[in-house]
Amino acid sequence: MSTPPKTQLNNPVLQVCLQCGSTQRDEDGLKFANPAALQLATAWEALAAPLGVRVQLVRCLGHCTTPIAWAVRAENAWCYTFAPAPEGADALEEFLKTWLEAPNGLVQKKAMPASVKAAYQSRLPAPGEHASYRLPPEAAETF
């Protein structure tokens, strides 16, 4: 087993959408868990745990038309959302290592494996990442 990448990311999490691709609903209208998402999360847990990344099932990531959606986040890092799941575990492992080793988890698209880059949906800055940026007074008046 390889040693985890050196990281300064706090509480890194790999989230997997539980309902992506599910078509059946319960009596309250909520989608049932997609067995494929559960299976994927189990496989990814085995891959992510040695890297120090926790896998978390979430109800919805808002990419319902392209299952299975997934995201990476940490308390002090850039968050990324993706859909669909990459083909093969190697691409995911390569991306996780790159994300964990990057300062503030900032990964440029060109550094992502092809199947991860193709699934890229969004990137959100780490909390406080851009706290020093302020609107000039004249711009604030237009909002």
Secondary structure by P-SEA (a helix, b strand, c coil): ccccccccccbbbbbbbcccccccccccccccccaaaaaaaaaaaaacccccbbbbbbccccccccccccccccccbbbbbbccccccaaaaaaaaaaaaaccccccccccccaaaaaacccccccccccccccccaaaaaac
